[in-house]
Amino acid sequence: MEVVFLLIPISIIIIFLTIWAFVWSVENDQFENLDKEAERILSEEDR
Amino acid sequence: MIPIEVEENVQQNSVGNFTISLFVPSIKCAACSSLIKKSLDDVPGINQVDINLGEKSVFLDFQDRAIIKKIYKILDRLDFKPIIANTANLDNPLKLENKSYISKIGVAGIGMMQVMMYSFSGYFSGPDGIEESYKILFRWASLIMTIPVFMYSASTFLIGAYRDLKNIHFGMDVPIALAITASFLLSLHNTLMNTGEVYYDSVCMFTFFLLIGRYVEFLSRNKFQKSKGLIDNLLPNYVRVSRKPEEFKPIEELNIGNTVYLQAGETIPCDGKLIDGISSANESAFTGEAMPVVKTIGDRVLAGTKNLENNITVKVTKDRKEYLINDIKELFNKSSFYKPSFSILVDKIAGHFVAIVLIASLASCLYWFYKGDPFWLSIGLTVLVVSCPCALSLATPIAYTVATTTLRKNGIILKEGTFIEKLAQIDSIAFDKTGTLTKGDIKISKTIILGDLSLNKVINIAASLEQYNDHPVANAFGVGDLPLSNYQNFPGKGVSGEIEGVVYKLGIPEFSFDNNLLSPDLSGMWVLLASSKPLAWFRLEDSIKKEAFKTINKIKDLGFHLSLLTGDSSDQGKKIGDFLGIRNTKTNLTPEQKVEAVLELQSKNQNVLLVGDGINDIGAMGVSNTSIAIKPVDISVQSSSDAILLGGNLKSIVFALKFSKKVKRILTSNIAWAVGYNITAIPLAMAGYILPWMAALGMSLSSMVVVFNSYRLNSK
């Protein structure tokens, strides 16, 4: 079980990366218009 | 330093006072708004401070333009920095706030999941617990995960509480921040010292669930902010001032007398007169009426409506500040600032409530500590969180904001916030006739010449006499071109004035000549034009609105007592009353007698709604319990009534009558829910039956229930 002493710190690093990625995506307008992607398949233009 | 746009947006109103609407993004709860109100109320020279929690806006009425600087300073010092409430500036702070909410919720959510995972190892480890070294590892891991939640996600509550405490004020953020901070610090202490219990999971869960509650609240506010913004964005930025060659200029440079050219489908940028072309306009933004209105040369067109069919030319007749659309915006603003008496009481209670909660929480901590319960702190903190009176303070403002918007969609603009409250209590409705039940589109059906003037001459004199009159009768005579002086209007009687050196009177025979002159017959309404001798009789006719019959019957079915009060002297009023089935019809009333008629109804213990449209109804509007003005042309009628029916469609009255009852029902259920929640939750929490996560979830859910319940008013 000693391996948790390694795994927990690694998990914390991963979590902080996740948080950073999440905040980055919010700051870069990824959450601006959540319906856009769902509606996009209905539009004719290929964009 | 006060930003220039704040100073520029100070407006002077009709009585010479100055007003401004400020958007204050940092208003969070009822406590914030009462703090602002308290601080500004004491400033000399400020007449009125209205704070709308739902829209985070502050409406101010003050005596001197210079006071705005002081106001700005005070708000800034309290950490409530104001922004001018127009959309350009409005959209951005809202967007930023939205982003910050999402980030904070995300961080709190990720942190919560992680910390729960570490804590569970302790919870499920069985009676012997886990090995000491692992316990320490999980505690430290939890601490690291909780730090961003506490420092970043919870900052909404911490900053809010700091602001409250700095101003010695107990707002809703105080107990929340206290609960979060206390559990964090105690856990930190226990981790460093390696003793006792840790509550990192509670910190994260409180923050996460409470933030979700705040966010839902924010979204609902945002939505109505946008529906208001829609009005602001109706007008185009550029207008066509020449067709060949095509030339545009910014709408700000449009002045009275300018000519504007419009193509089909374009939005009319100004209040004006149509001078060339024939088309139709969609005035649904104003009236809620979807059917286009036909516009021909000479017709009034309104800024913000859409020109539908053909190219037209419009002459600007009003200054930008006087466009009807601004009035509507203003009325809408004002009505959403309104707080029903109950809501004010609730805000007051909420203030004391926090103090009571702090005491209750402390008491339960002490009680359970002496009882030897290891969870004494968590019980105390649960009491703090579960009892937040958010739902109670939200109950009325949210319901009223939604209701105001729904009424506006149906063509009814509230002037007086109490209107919905009062309308729900109405049991008797008094209608004016002309322009209210009838179309007000009056035509001359017969003319009898008494003197030696020609037909054209008498009509021209009559038309010129009526040129400044807004009463529907005035339009029957068309346009006159004689210069008029010494004009006087006698509401309910007629008008007088001097044309080419002769004093003329036009109106009911008693007014314009004397009592003894009888009208030619009793069919229709006769008015007499006279100088020193009678000159001509005009018979005026008006037709009943097509929806009147149906509407009146529906109102009767709802059980209201109906009366018809008209100044009309002929048997026409009686006939219309009979046709519509209104038994209590009174004709030939002066404005004073209308007042008496309303008072008489009230003496029979009836709450009277007056529906009218003209100057002769103002008095009666004043004494009636509440009133609706139909398509008012005159500004004094507009300001005397409690609400305005812009489209003139009577069906909306039936809607409003039913709707007011629904608002009352929803309001009652909101308040019952909020009060019921706190009354049940607090004792349960004190008794230790509620776990911390349930408290956070329950508190957020109780606010959400109120918000979603209010949304039920958002129907057409």
Interface residues (C-beta under 8 A of the other chain):
Chain A: M1 V4 F5 I8 P9 S11 I12 I15 T18 I19 F22 V23 V26 E27 F31
Chain B: K99 I102 S103 G106 V107 I110 G111 Q114 Y118 Y134 L137 F138 A141 I144 M145 P148
